[in-house]
Amino acid sequence: MSEKSKSVDWLQLWRDFAPVISLALVPVLVGWMQSRSASEAVREQYVALAIGIISKSIQEQPDVDLRKWAVEIVKTSAPVQLSDALANKLSGGAVTLSSASGTLTP
């Protein structure tokens, strides 16, 4: 068998199996994208919940453990990390995160 016929055979083999491979990969990729999208949506909901908790004053939301949990959610989701000092102030209620203006208020 010559080199030319080997390459033609390889090309023909690829042409025969490429549709089968693509049919198998498309559902896998679609499922992966949907899973990723769903987990991003859940993450967004957790962040919104956490912001709601630390936006309230210590009188409105006195549970310090819940506030600490909320701060941890924000810390793990934020592209820029909160400092430990700010995280402690938010957890303890010394400052709140104003969801309306995006500012810290004492």
C-alpha positions as a Markdown table, in Angstrom:
| # | Residue | x | y | z |
|---|---|---|---|---|
| 1 | Met | 0.0 | 0.0 | 0.0 |
| 2 | Ser | 1.4 | 3.4 | -1.0 |
| 3 | Glu | 1.7 | 6.5 | 1.3 |
| 4 | Lys | -1.0 | 8.2 | -0.8 |
| 5 | Ser | -3.5 | 5.4 | -0.2 |
| 6 | Lys | -2.7 | 5.3 | 3.5 |
| 7 | Ser | -3.4 | 9.0 | 3.8 |
| 8 | Val | -6.6 | 8.6 | 1.8 |
| 9 | Asp | -7.7 | 5.8 | 4.0 |
| 10 | Trp | -7.0 | 7.9 | 7.1 |
| 11 | Leu | -9.0 | 10.8 | 5.6 |
| 12 | Gln | -11.9 | 8.5 | 4.7 |
| 13 | Leu | -11.8 | 7.0 | 8.2 |
| 14 | Trp | -12.0 | 10.5 | 9.7 |
| 15 | Arg | -14.9 | 11.5 | 7.4 |
| 16 | Asp | -16.8 | 8.3 | 8.5 |
| 17 | Phe | -16.4 | 8.8 | 12.2 |
| 18 | Ala | -16.4 | 12.6 | 12.6 |
| 19 | Pro | -20.3 | 12.8 | 12.5 |
| 20 | Val | -20.5 | 10.0 | 15.1 |
| 21 | Ile | -18.0 | 11.8 | 17.4 |
| 22 | Ser | -19.7 | 15.1 | 17.0 |
| 23 | Leu | -23.1 | 13.5 | 17.8 |
| 24 | Ala | -21.7 | 12.2 | 21.0 |
| 25 | Leu | -19.9 | 15.4 | 22.0 |
| 26 | Val | -22.7 | 17.9 | 21.4 |
| 27 | Pro | -25.0 | 16.6 | 24.2 |
| 28 | Val | -22.1 | 16.4 | 26.6 |
| 29 | Leu | -21.1 | 20.0 | 25.9 |
| 30 | Val | -24.7 | 21.3 | 26.1 |
| 31 | Gly | -25.1 | 19.5 | 29.4 |
| 32 | Trp | -21.9 | 20.9 | 30.7 |
| 33 | Met | -22.9 | 24.5 | 29.7 |
| 34 | Gln | -26.3 | 24.1 | 31.3 |
| 35 | Ser | -24.8 | 22.8 | 34.5 |
| 36 | Arg | -22.3 | 25.7 | 34.6 |
| 37 | Ser | -25.1 | 28.2 | 34.0 |
| 38 | Ala | -27.3 | 26.7 | 36.8 |
| 39 | Ser | -24.4 | 26.8 | 39.3 |
| 40 | Glu | -23.7 | 30.5 | 38.4 |
| 41 | Ala | -27.4 | 31.3 | 39.0 |
| 42 | Val | -27.3 | 29.6 | 42.4 |
| 43 | Arg | -24.1 | 31.5 | 43.2 |
| 44 | Glu | -25.8 | 34.8 | 42.3 |
| 45 | Gln | -28.8 | 33.9 | 44.5 |
| 46 | Tyr | -26.5 | 33.2 | 47.5 |
| 47 | Val | -24.7 | 36.5 | 47.0 |
| 48 | Ala | -27.9 | 38.4 | 46.8 |
| 49 | Leu | -29.1 | 36.7 | 50.0 |
| 50 | Ala | -25.8 | 37.5 | 51.7 |
| 51 | Ile | -25.9 | 41.1 | 50.6 |
| 52 | Gly | -29.4 | 41.3 | 52.0 |
| 53 | Ile | -28.2 | 40.0 | 55.4 |
| 54 | Ile | -25.2 | 42.3 | 55.8 |
| 55 | Ser | -27.2 | 45.3 | 54.5 |
| 56 | Lys | -29.3 | 45.2 | 57.6 |
| 57 | Ser | -28.3 | 46.8 | 60.8 |
| 58 | Ile | -27.3 | 44.7 | 63.8 |
| 59 | Gln | -30.7 | 45.5 | 65.3 |
| 60 | Glu | -32.5 | 44.2 | 62.3 |
| 61 | Gln | -30.3 | 41.2 | 61.9 |
| 62 | Pro | -28.7 | 40.4 | 65.3 |
| 63 | Asp | -27.5 | 36.8 | 64.5 |
| 64 | Val | -23.7 | 37.2 | 64.3 |
| 65 | Asp | -23.2 | 33.7 | 63.0 |
| 66 | Leu | -25.6 | 34.4 | 60.1 |
| 67 | Arg | -23.8 | 37.6 | 59.4 |
| 68 | Lys | -20.4 | 35.8 | 59.4 |
| 69 | Trp | -21.8 | 33.3 | 57.0 |
| 70 | Ala | -23.0 | 36.1 | 54.7 |
| 71 | Val | -19.6 | 37.8 | 54.8 |
| 72 | Glu | -17.9 | 34.5 | 53.9 |
| 73 | Ile | -20.2 | 34.1 | 50.9 |
| 74 | Val | -19.3 | 37.6 | 49.7 |
| 75 | Lys | -15.6 | 37.0 | 50.3 |
| 76 | Thr | -15.6 | 33.8 | 48.3 |
| 77 | Ser | -17.5 | 35.4 | 45.4 |
| 78 | Ala | -15.9 | 38.8 | 45.2 |
| 79 | Pro | -13.2 | 39.4 | 42.6 |
| 80 | Val | -11.6 | 41.8 | 45.1 |
| 81 | Gln | -11.3 | 40.3 | 48.6 |
| 82 | Leu | -12.7 | 42.1 | 51.6 |
| 83 | Ser | -10.0 | 42.9 | 54.2 |
| 84 | Asp | -10.2 | 41.0 | 57.5 |
| 85 | Ala | -10.9 | 44.2 | 59.3 |
| 86 | Leu | -13.8 | 45.1 | 57.0 |
| 87 | Ala | -15.1 | 41.5 | 57.2 |
| 88 | Asn | -15.1 | 41.7 | 61.0 |
| 89 | Lys | -16.9 | 45.0 | 61.0 |
| 90 | Leu | -19.6 | 43.6 | 58.6 |
| 91 | Ser | -19.9 | 40.4 | 60.7 |
| 92 | Gly | -20.2 | 42.3 | 63.9 |
| 93 | Gly | -22.6 | 44.9 | 62.6 |
| 94 | Ala | -20.2 | 47.9 | 63.1 |
| 95 | Val | -20.9 | 48.8 | 59.4 |
| 96 | Thr | -23.5 | 47.6 | 57.0 |
| 97 | Leu | -23.4 | 47.3 | 53.2 |
| 98 | Ser | -26.0 | 49.5 | 51.7 |
| 99 | Ser | -27.4 | 47.5 | 48.8 |
| 100 | Ala | -29.1 | 50.6 | 47.3 |
| 101 | Ser | -26.0 | 52.7 | 46.9 |
| 102 | Gly | -23.2 | 50.1 | 47.2 |
| 103 | Thr | -21.6 | 52.0 | 50.0 |
| 104 | Leu | -20.6 | 51.2 | 53.6 |
| 105 | Thr | -22.6 | 53.0 | 56.3 |
| 106 | Pro | -21.7 | 53.1 | 60.0 |
